[in-house]
């Protein structure tokens, strides 16, 4: 089974060999799109960094089916435009695309 990522009204999830795993929106504190470029070949890794209120996190790789759709869905939920994923560079690090609203915040 090919692993995939999806975003729905309940949260952010991956589905694969181990079933469905993820976090509900009420538990997500923030989400970023992150890029790493590793030597010696400057191999680029793009991933979603999904942070949970407990301090746990998920790093969801761009190789998951549905990755671009998931990024668009998260940014839409945040009321932001989706970033151009192909334009991310190592100097970008992590770019926040969603932050949970907090009471009084």
ZADO-1210 file (C-alpha; in nm, 4 decimals, padded with zeros to 6 digits):
<atoms>
<atom x="00.0000" y="00.0000" z="00.0000" code="UNK" pos="1"/>
<atom x="00.1286" y="00.3447" z="-00.0929" code="UNK" pos="2"/>
<atom x="00.1308" y="00.5888" z="00.1948" code="UNK" pos="3"/>
<atom x="-00.0670" y="00.9066" z="00.1480" code="UNK" pos="4"/>
<atom x="-00.1331" y="01.2274" z="00.3355" code="UNK" pos="5"/>
<atom x="-00.4704" y="01.3937" z="00.3543" code="UNK" pos="6"/>
<atom x="-00.6309" y="01.6879" z="00.5293" code="UNK" pos="7"/>
<atom x="-00.9974" y="01.6998" z="00.6200" code="UNK" pos="8"/>
<atom x="-01.2206" y="01.8997" z="00.8507" code="UNK" pos="9"/>
<atom x="-01.0997" y="01.6840" z="01.1419" code="UNK" pos="10"/>
<atom x="-00.7214" y="01.7151" z="01.1033" code="UNK" pos="11"/>
<atom x="-00.4064" y="01.6064" z="00.9206" code="UNK" pos="12"/>
<atom x="-00.3537" y="01.2345" z="00.8591" code="UNK" pos="13"/>
<atom x="-00.1392" y="00.9755" z="00.6898" code="UNK" pos="14"/>
<atom x="-00.2715" y="00.6435" z="00.5750" code="UNK" pos="15"/>
<atom x="-00.0558" y="00.3423" z="00.5003" code="UNK" pos="16"/>
<atom x="00.0525" y="00.0024" z="00.6215" code="UNK" pos="17"/>
<atom x="-00.0131" y="00.0928" z="00.9863" code="UNK" pos="18"/>
<atom x="-00.3596" y="00.2381" z="00.9258" code="UNK" pos="19"/>
<atom x="-00.4503" y="00.6044" z="00.9704" code="UNK" pos="20"/>
<atom x="-00.2261" y="00.8172" z="01.1932" code="UNK" pos="21"/>
<atom x="-00.2390" y="01.1898" z="01.2562" code="UNK" pos="22"/>
<atom x="-00.3629" y="01.4758" z="01.4680" code="UNK" pos="23"/>
<atom x="-00.6991" y="01.6451" z="01.5077" code="UNK" pos="24"/>
<atom x="-00.7120" y="02.0220" z="01.4453" code="UNK" pos="25"/>
<atom x="-00.7896" y="02.0839" z="01.8140" code="UNK" pos="26"/>
<atom x="-00.4514" y="01.9260" z="01.9000" code="UNK" pos="27"/>
<atom x="-00.2377" y="02.0941" z="01.6300" code="UNK" pos="28"/>
<atom x="-00.0465" y="02.4032" z="01.7404" code="UNK" pos="29"/>
<atom x="00.1230" y="02.4896" z="01.4117" code="UNK" pos="30"/>
<atom x="00.2302" y="02.3532" z="01.0747" code="UNK" pos="31"/>
<atom x="00.5326" y="02.4485" z="00.8691" code="UNK" pos="32"/>
<atom x="00.6720" y="02.3585" z="00.5296" code="UNK" pos="33"/>
<atom x="01.0396" y="02.2793" z="00.5801" code="UNK" pos="34"/>
<atom x="01.3279" y="02.2147" z="00.3456" code="UNK" pos="35"/>
<atom x="01.6623" y="02.0486" z="00.4056" code="UNK" pos="36"/>
<atom x="01.9416" y="02.0297" z="00.1525" code="UNK" pos="37"/>
<atom x="02.1984" y="01.7640" z="00.2373" code="UNK" pos="38"/>
<atom x="02.5561" y="01.7357" z="00.1149" code="UNK" pos="39"/>
<atom x="02.7415" y="01.6118" z="-00.0729" code="UNK" pos="40"/>
<atom x="02.4899" y="01.6084" z="-00.3604" code="UNK" pos="41"/>
<atom x="02.2635" y="01.8879" z="-00.2339" code="UNK" pos="42"/>
<atom x="01.9734" y="01.6433" z="-00.2114" code="UNK" pos="43"/>
<atom x="01.6594" y="01.8401" z="-00.1244" code="UNK" pos="44"/>
<atom x="01.4014" y="01.7114" z="00.1247" code="UNK" pos="45"/>
<atom x="01.0705" y="01.8947" z="00.1625" code="UNK" pos="46"/>
<atom x="00.8293" y="01.8047" z="00.4406" code="UNK" pos="47"/>
<atom x="00.5391" y="01.9246" z="00.6531" code="UNK" pos="48"/>
<atom x="00.6235" y="01.9710" z="01.0198" code="UNK" pos="49"/>
<atom x="00.2977" y="01.9210" z="01.2137" code="UNK" pos="50"/>
<atom x="00.3265" y="02.0089" z="01.5831" code="UNK" pos="51"/>
<atom x="00.0987" y="01.8648" z="01.8513" code="UNK" pos="52"/>
<atom x="00.0002" y="02.0403" z="02.1746" code="UNK" pos="53"/>
<atom x="00.1795" y="01.7650" z="02.3727" code="UNK" pos="54"/>
<atom x="00.5126" y="01.8542" z="02.2124" code="UNK" pos="55"/>
<atom x="00.5052" y="01.5571" z="01.9755" code="UNK" pos="56"/>
<atom x="00.5254" y="01.6176" z="01.6018" code="UNK" pos="57"/>
<atom x="00.4902" y="01.4543" z="01.2623" code="UNK" pos="58"/>
<atom x="00.7286" y="01.5109" z="00.9739" code="UNK" pos="59"/>
<atom x="00.5410" y="01.4253" z="00.6550" code="UNK" pos="60"/>
<atom x="00.7631" y="01.3888" z="00.3487" code="UNK" pos="61"/>
<atom x="00.6821" y="01.5297" z="00.0065" code="UNK" pos="62"/>
<atom x="00.7007" y="01.1745" z="-00.1338" code="UNK" pos="63"/>
<atom x="00.3651" y="01.0910" z="00.0254" code="UNK" pos="64"/>
<atom x="00.0786" y="01.0801" z="-00.2214" code="UNK" pos="65"/>
<atom x="-00.1337" y="01.3917" z="-00.1826" code="UNK" pos="66"/>
<atom x="00.1431" y="01.6130" z="-00.0397" code="UNK" pos="67"/>
<atom x="00.0758" y="01.9223" z="-00.2571" code="UNK" pos="68"/>
<atom x="-00.2999" y="01.8921" z="-00.1941" code="UNK" pos="69"/>
<atom x="-00.2368" y="01.8692" z="00.1802" code="UNK" pos="70"/>
<atom x="-00.0229" y="02.1856" z="00.1757" code="UNK" pos="71"/>
<atom x="-00.2971" y="02.3704" z="-00.0152" code="UNK" pos="72"/>
<atom x="-00.5637" y="02.2478" z="00.2296" code="UNK" pos="73"/>
<atom x="-00.3637" y="02.3576" z="00.5358" code="UNK" pos="74"/>
<atom x="-00.2930" y="02.7035" z="00.3925" code="UNK" pos="75"/>
<atom x="-00.6576" y="02.7416" z="00.2906" code="UNK" pos="76"/>
<atom x="-00.7612" y="02.6612" z="00.6486" code="UNK" pos="77"/>
<atom x="-00.5199" y="02.9313" z="00.7670" code="UNK" pos="78"/>
<atom x="-00.6500" y="03.1799" z="00.5089" code="UNK" pos="79"/>
<atom x="-00.3097" y="03.2041" z="00.3401" code="UNK" pos="80"/>
<atom x="-00.1987" y="03.1483" z="-00.0182" code="UNK" pos="81"/>
<atom x="-00.0275" y="02.8167" z="-00.0852" code="UNK" pos="82"/>
<atom x="00.3502" y="02.8459" z="-00.1264" code="UNK" pos="83"/>
<atom x="00.5254" y="02.7458" z="-00.4481" code="UNK" pos="84"/>
<atom x="00.6822" y="02.4214" z="-00.3288" code="UNK" pos="85"/>
<atom x="00.9315" y="02.3993" z="-00.6161" code="UNK" pos="86"/>
<atom x="01.0790" y="02.7350" z="-00.5110" code="UNK" pos="87"/>
<atom x="01.1785" y="02.6356" z="-00.1554" code="UNK" pos="88"/>
<atom x="01.5525" y="02.6644" z="-00.0874" code="UNK" pos="89"/>
<atom x="01.7734" y="02.5560" z="00.2021" code="UNK" pos="90"/>
<atom x="01.7848" y="02.9136" z="00.3292" code="UNK" pos="91"/>
<atom x="01.4059" y="02.9050" z="00.3771" code="UNK" pos="92"/>
<atom x="01.4317" y="02.6526" z="00.6629" code="UNK" pos="93"/>
<atom x="01.0750" y="02.6138" z="00.7930" code="UNK" pos="94"/>
<atom x="00.7992" y="02.8477" z="00.6803" code="UNK" pos="95"/>
<atom x="00.4914" y="02.8549" z="00.9008" code="UNK" pos="96"/>
<atom x="00.1703" y="02.7979" z="00.7046" code="UNK" pos="97"/>
<atom x="-00.0741" y="02.7434" z="00.9927" code="UNK" pos="98"/>
<atom x="-00.0952" y="02.8522" z="01.3551" code="UNK" pos="99"/>
<atom x="-00.3799" y="02.7531" z="01.5855" code="UNK" pos="100"/>
<atom x="-00.5871" y="03.0310" z="01.7314" code="UNK" pos="101"/>
<atom x="-00.5631" y="03.0486" z="02.1076" code="UNK" pos="102"/>
<atom x="-00.8005" y="03.1976" z="02.3608" code="UNK" pos="103"/>
<atom x="-00.6838" y="03.5505" z="02.4360" code="UNK" pos="104"/>
<atom x="-00.4036" y="03.5161" z="02.1778" code="UNK" pos="105"/>
</atoms>
